[in-house]
Amino acid sequence: MATEAVAVTGGAPPDGRRVAGATDWFGQPRGLTILFLTDMWEQFSFYGMRAILVYYMMKQLLLGQERASLIYGMYAAFVYFTPIIGGQISDRWLGRRNSVLIGGSIMALGHFMMAFESLFYPALAAIAIGNGLFLPSLPSQINGLYHADDPRRRTAYNYYYVGVNLGAFLAPFACGTVGELYGWHWGFTIAGVGMLIALATYSAGSAYLPAEPLRERSAGPTAAASGEQGLVQRFVLLFGIAAVVVVFRTAYEQVGNTLPLWIESADRHVGAFVIPMTWFQSLNPLLVFLLTPWFVARWLRLARDGREPSSLTKMSIGAGVTALAYLALAGVAAWSDAQGVATGWLWIVAFFIVMTAGELYILPIGLGLFGRLAPARFSATTIASWFLAAFAGNLAAGALGTLWSGFSAAQFFALTGGVAAVAALLLKILDRPMRRVAAE
């Protein structure tokens, strides 16, 4: 019996008028700008809430550090688990546009619910559920903006990642500062407003986005069987990469979990002014915004010379650089403890510079890899599988964060650096089979 499957033929956009020439903005399809801005405001709401979540639990709800870390890890994990279910719903039933609008509306409601202490846990659940529909359905539209042979397609996800981090950069200054100075509930309310702006942006720019993929009859049983083996191999390898990214995220996600606790005890004075602790959460996205053009230009030069590293080589380098950042921070913390002084804030800035350089070699590269290798009829689901690594990684990061109270800062950061180093080694091992599958 014939079945129906969602497909986009040949990777070409379903509406050529939305691709090239006069319709471009900033050298890219207009739709990329719409997706960029939509995700920027969604990330503003997400990271604005994240910037104050641990502080809110400990200072307002009076939860202990270990419990707060576990709740943070569980929430951050399920934010990235629900896209697996949401991706299936998007691919099979709702479609990407409806999934973005419905999911974003549920998320906005959840952020406003955070303003009420009695709704704390239902609010976290609402944000996670809405995110399940929203998160995979937005980036899965990127490939549809380009023809299969468009050279811009390879770096599109890097530019999209800038949008993610621009919102994350602005969030701590708005939600964090307001929450810290005027009350955590106001910070959560501003996060909800950011989500509403995301929905308005997406709706206003929908004309520049790819049409929903058409449903078409599947090929006969012989053709289906011939493509099945390659599809299985591709998914197995992507699953292996995602598993290693879990290890990496166990270390990386300490940036929002235990690192803020250490920053609170650092010397944050600039003369008589004390830098608000939430401001440091803006350093990472700011550096993503500043460093991405340089890295993309460098990779394009290497590509023209035939020397661009493979995606997994880049990812291995990124995990290794992140490991070095944490190990260096461990050394700084050990020195400060030995001298009996608080660590200066400039060391925190230096850590974020190195760590962000490593991040740019792994997270946007991995997202782009999953996006390019996604079978057309499973685009949202494949993108969701990338975020599944974030789910498991945040769970593991939450568990690792419970060790904070029992270790010195130097010991904990050294352990975290070791975890990132293991991820770097495993990604390098997977490089050869990845090249083989990508060539088929």
Rosetta blueprint (number, residue, H / E / L):
1 M L
2 A L
3 T L
4 E E
5 A E
6 V E
7 A L
8 V L
9 T H
10 G H
11 G H
12 A L
13 P L
14 P L
15 D L
16 G H
17 R H
18 R H
19 V L
20 A L
21 G H
22 A H
23 T H
24 D E
25 W E
26 F L
27 G L
28 Q E
29 P E
30 R H
31 G H
32 L H
33 T H
34 I H
35 L H
36 F H
37 L H
38 T H
39 D H
40 M H
41 W H
42 E H
43 Q H
44 F H
45 S H
46 F H
47 Y H
48 G H
49 M H
50 R H
51 A H
52 I H
53 L H
54 V H
55 Y H
56 Y H
57 M H
58 M H
59 K H
60 Q H
61 L L
62 L L
63 L L
64 G L
65 Q H
66 E H
67 R H
68 A H
69 S H
70 L H
71 I H
72 Y H
73 G H
74 M H
75 Y H
76 A H
77 A H
78 F H
79 V H
80 Y H
81 F H
82 T H
83 P H
84 I H
85 I H
86 G H
87 G H
88 Q H
89 I H
90 S H
91 D H
92 R H
93 W H
94 L H
95 G L
96 R H
97 R H
98 N H
99 S H
100 V H
101 L H
102 I H
103 G H
104 G H
105 S H
106 I H
107 M H
108 A H
109 L H
110 G H
111 H H
112 F H
113 M H
114 M L
115 A L
116 F L
117 E H
118 S H
119 L H
120 F H
121 Y H
122 P H
123 A H
124 L H
125 A H
126 A H
127 I H
128 A H
129 I H
130 G H
131 N H
132 G H
133 L H
134 F H
135 L H
136 P H
137 S H
138 L L
139 P H
140 S H
141 Q H
142 I L
143 N H
144 G H
145 L H
146 Y L
147 H L
148 A L
149 D L
150 D L
151 P L
152 R L
153 R H
154 R H
155 T H
156 A H
157 Y H
158 N H
159 Y H
160 Y H
161 Y H
162 V H
163 G H
164 V H
165 N H
166 L H
167 G H
168 A H
169 F H
170 L H
171 A H
172 P H
173 F H
174 A H
175 C H
176 G H
177 T H
178 V H
179 G H
180 E H
181 L H
182 Y H
183 G L
184 W H
185 H H
186 W H
187 G H
188 F H
189 T H
190 I H
191 A H
192 G H
193 V H
194 G H
195 M H
196 L H
197 I H
198 A H
199 L H
200 A H
201 T H
202 Y H
203 S H
204 A H
205 G L
206 S H
207 A H
208 Y H
209 L L
210 P L
211 A L
212 E L
213 P L
214 L L
215 R E
216 E E
217 R E
218 S L
219 A L
220 G L
221 P H
222 T H
223 A H
224 A H
225 A H
226 S H
227 G H
228 E H
229 Q H
230 G H
231 L H
232 V H
233 Q H
234 R H
235 F H
236 V H
237 L H
238 L H
239 F H
240 G H
241 I H
242 A H
243 A H
244 V H
245 V H
246 V H
247 V H
248 F H
249 R H
250 T H
251 A H
252 Y H
253 E H
254 Q H
255 V H
256 G L
257 N L
258 T L
259 L H
260 P H
261 L H
262 W H
263 I H
264 E H
265 S L
266 A L
267 D E
268 R L
269 H E
270 V E
271 G L
272 A L
273 F E
274 V E
275 I L
276 P L
277 M H
278 T H
279 W H
280 F H
281 Q H
282 S H
283 L H
284 N H
285 P H
286 L H
287 L H
288 V H
289 F H
290 L H
291 L H
292 T H
293 P H
294 W H
295 F H
296 V H
297 A H
298 R H
299 W H
300 L H
301 R H
302 L H
303 A H
304 R H
305 D L
306 G L
307 R L
308 E L
309 P L
310 S L
311 S H
312 L H
313 T H
314 K H
315 M H
316 S H
317 I H
318 G H
319 A H
320 G H
321 V H
322 T H
323 A H
324 L H
325 A H
326 Y H
327 L H
328 A H
329 L H
330 A H
331 G H
332 V H
333 A H
334 A H
335 W H
336 S H
337 D H
338 A H
339 Q H
340 G L
341 V L
342 A L
343 T L
344 G E
345 W H
346 L H
347 W H
348 I H
349 V H
350 A H
351 F H
352 F H
353 I H
354 V H
355 M H
356 T H
357 A H
358 G H
359 E H
360 L H
361 Y L
362 I L
363 L H
364 P H
365 I H
366 G H
367 L H
368 G H
369 L H
370 F H
371 G H
372 R H
373 L H
374 A L
375 P L
376 A H
377 R H
378 F H
379 S H
380 A H
381 T H
382 T H
383 I H
384 A H
385 S H
386 W H
387 F H
388 L H
389 A H
390 A H
391 F H
392 A H
393 G H
394 N H
395 L H
396 A H
397 A H
398 G H
399 A H
400 L H
401 G H
402 T L
403 L L
404 W H
405 S H
406 G H
407 F L
408 S L
409 A H
410 A H
411 Q H
412 F H
413 F H
414 A H
415 L H
416 T H
417 G H
418 G H
419 V H
420 A H
421 A H
422 V H
423 A H
424 A H
425 L H
426 L H
427 L H
428 K H
429 I H
430 L L
431 D H
432 R H
433 P H
434 M H
435 R H
436 R H
437 V H
438 A H
439 A H
440 E L
